[in-house]
């Protein structure tokens, strides 16, 4: 049976947004026109990414960070997915550029309420893309605000590109005590804010000088004022005494990643480590097993399990295959729907498979409209990665008013992308494979 989708009205959201945004600065990016929300018609589709890293200056983000590493990418905007990043390329100091991601974006924000009375697919059912917010310079400190043209809304100063300090990149005291090797680092941040109902979502991508990528969504804004009715025990009292119960709910955030490491075909590997308790006075032992994921997989995170996407062509200077490890943040896995039961999905890339739930990619009849239905045993020759990070939001007094940002996300950590730490000081560059010992 097809599940019902409880949706907020897109037309109302678009009209409200247009009142706020029309008449702003000149557009820098214009997605394909879409029909009026009141007129039936085909849904907007994601534009084809450019054939190479090269894109017009208005669509390009390039930044050199402390230590000499740089990032380069193209951006575009979808009225469903919001910000989309294409051809994300990392260049270590003194090295050649490495293509990391062909495309990366949000794939759904699924919000079911604990009492079963409401359930939203915020990207494809609630007007996420049309809710792009104007940002003030103070919301993009030290950065650049780019304009985005949103159909039926107008031009929005909605894309921030900036850098932000993250503290130590590394620290190592010399054995002789003569000095300390240390470096402070900044990250490149690219983000937008989209308003859906009373919630505002900060969609942030963070790029570090060591090649790490962070993807995070921060929820803020306001608790829904029509949900202060959880007297059945599925909420938390946030008014005076036992009044004003805000209904608990989940935010199941999905991202869609197409790697194309080094511009070639990738493979997926899963690693599981097993700890054997010590015998007698010995120490515990650990065995790690590698499994090549050859078929589509709905993966569950567990202790000492991890996945990596491995380049089919590229190797570092040591002859080791370049890869990126998927490092999930804290998650509350929601078992209420088939697509929310698993933490990561690897599917064979299909143009119509665009959103993790309530998919609008025009897949053939019978294909299913959620990512769990697409895991059907196909051989992985061109994998798409879907990451699901959940947050069970039980409101608290401090969530009003406004609500502090709560974050959920994951990292992509470079594994053998370079032969050494790409920020290694020059006088340690000879210590590849075996550190020197000093008295």
BELLINVEN-V19141 format. One record per residue. N is the residue number from 0. SS is DSSP state (H for helix, E for strand, C for the rest). NEAR is the number of other C-alpha atoms within 10 Angstrom. Layout:
n: (N:N)
ss: (SS:SS)
near: (NEAR:NEAR)
//
This chain:
n: (0:1:2:3:4:5:6:7:8:9:10:11:12:13:14:15:16:17:18:19:20:21:22:23:24:25:26:27:28:29:30:31:32:33:34:35:36:37:38:39:40:41:42:43:44:45:46:47:48:49:50:51:52:53:54:55:56:57:58:59:60:61:62:63:64:65:66:67:68:69:70:71:72:73:74:75:76:77:78:79:80:81:82:83:84:85:86:87:88:89:90:91:92:93:94:95:96:97:98:99:100:101:102:103:104:105:106:107:108:109:110:111:112:113:114:115:116:117:118:119:120:121:122:123:124:125:126:127:128:129:130:131:132:133:134:135:136:137:138:139:140:141:142:143:144:145:146:147:148:149:150:151:152:153:154:155:156:157:158:159:160:161:162:163:164:165:166:167:168:169:170:171:172:173:174:175:176:177:178:179:180:181:182:183:184:185:186:187:188:189:190:191:192:193:194:195:196:197:198:199:200:201:202:203:204:205:206:207:208:209:210:211:212:213:214:215:216:217:218:219:220:221:222:223:224:225:226:227:228:229:230:231:232:233:234:235:236:237:238:239:240:241:242:243:244:245:246:247:248:249:250:251:252:253:254:255:256:257:258:259:260:261:262:263:264:265:266:267:268:269:270:271:272:273:274:275:276:277:278:279:280:281:282:283:284:285:286:287:288:289:290:291:292:293:294:295:296:297:298:299:300:301:302:303:304:305:306:307:308:309:310:311:312:313:314:315:316:317:318:319:320:321:322:323:324:325:326:327:328:329:330:331:332:333:334:335:336:337:338:339:340:341:342:343:344:345:346:347:348:349:350:351:352:353:354:355:356:357:358:359:360:361:362:363:364:365:366:367:368:369:370:371:372:373:374:375:376:377:378:379:380:381:382:383:384:385:386:387:388:389:390:391:392:393:394:395:396:397:398:399:400:401:402:403:404:405:406:407:408:409:410:411:412:413:414:415:416:417:418:419:420:421:422:423:424:425:426:427:428:429:430:431:432:433:434:435:436:437:438)
ss: (C:C:C:C:C:C:C:C:C:H:H:H:H:H:H:H:H:H:H:H:H:C:C:C:C:C:C:C:C:E:C:C:C:C:C:C:C:C:C:C:C:C:C:C:C:C:C:C:C:C:C:C:C:C:C:C:H:H:H:E:E:E:E:E:C:C:C:C:C:E:E:E:E:E:E:E:E:E:C:C:C:E:E:E:E:E:E:E:E:E:E:C:C:C:C:C:E:E:E:E:E:E:E:E:E:E:E:E:E:E:E:E:E:C:C:C:C:C:E:E:E:C:C:C:C:C:C:C:H:H:H:E:C:C:C:C:H:H:H:C:C:C:C:E:E:E:E:E:E:E:C:C:C:E:E:E:E:E:E:E:E:E:E:E:E:E:E:E:E:E:E:E:E:C:C:C:C:C:C:E:E:E:E:E:E:E:E:E:E:E:E:E:E:E:E:E:C:C:E:E:E:E:E:E:E:E:E:C:C:C:C:C:E:E:E:E:E:E:E:E:E:C:C:C:H:H:H:C:C:C:C:C:C:C:E:E:E:C:C:C:C:C:C:C:E:E:E:C:E:E:E:E:E:E:E:E:E:E:C:C:H:H:H:C:C:E:E:E:E:E:E:E:E:E:E:E:C:C:C:C:C:C:C:C:E:E:E:E:E:E:E:E:E:C:E:C:E:E:E:C:C:C:C:C:E:E:E:E:E:E:E:E:E:E:E:C:C:C:C:C:E:E:E:E:E:E:E:E:C:C:C:C:C:C:C:C:C:H:H:H:C:C:C:E:E:E:E:E:C:C:C:C:C:C:C:C:C:C:C:C:C:C:C:C:C:C:C:C:C:C:H:H:H:H:C:C:C:C:E:C:C:C:E:E:E:E:E:E:E:E:E:E:E:C:C:C:H:H:H:C:C:C:E:E:E:E:E:E:E:E:E:E:E:E:E:C:C:C:C:C:C:C:C:C:C:H:H:H:C:C:C:C:C:C:C:C:C:C:C)
near: (3:6:7:8:12:14:15:17:14:19:17:13:20:21:14:13:21:20:11:14:21:15:12:14:15:14:16:17:18:16:17:14:12:15:13:13:17:10:8:8:10:10:15:16:19:19:12:8:17:13:9:11:17:13:17:12:10:15:18:16:18:16:17:16:19:16:19:15:21:22:22:19:22:25:23:21:23:21:24:25:24:24:26:17:22:26:26:24:21:27:20:22:19:9:12:9:16:20:22:26:20:22:20:21:21:25:26:28:29:23:19:22:18:20:15:8:10:14:19:20:25:24:25:25:22:23:28:28:24:29:28:29:21:21:18:12:13:8:11:18:14:13:17:15:22:19:23:26:23:29:20:19:21:22:24:29:24:20:23:24:20:19:22:15:10:11:11:11:15:13:11:10:11:13:12:9:9:7:10:11:12:14:16:13:19:19:24:23:19:23:20:22:26:22:23:21:18:12:15:22:25:20:21:19:23:18:24:24:25:25:24:17:22:18:22:22:25:16:21:21:19:16:19:12:10:8:16:19:17:18:15:9:13:16:23:21:20:18:14:8:7:10:14:18:21:25:26:20:21:20:23:23:24:26:23:21:20:20:27:24:25:22:18:13:16:22:19:25:16:16:14:15:14:13:11:11:11:10:9:6:6:8:10:10:11:11:9:11:11:12:11:12:17:16:18:21:22:19:16:13:14:9:8:11:14:19:21:21:24:25:24:17:13:21:18:14:12:12:11:15:17:24:29:24:19:19:16:20:15:13:18:17:19:21:10:10:13:13:24:24:16:20:22:23:23:25:26:21:16:13:10:15:24:24:25:31:26:22:21:20:17:15:15:9:7:7:13:16:24:20:24:21:14:23:16:13:12:13:14:19:16:19:26:22:21:21:24:29:26:24:20:18:16:15:19:15:13:10:17:14:11:11:18:14:15:14:17:22:25:20:19:20:19:19:18:19:26:22:16:16:15:20:18:18:12:7:7:11:12:12:11:12:9:7:9:10:8:8:6)
//
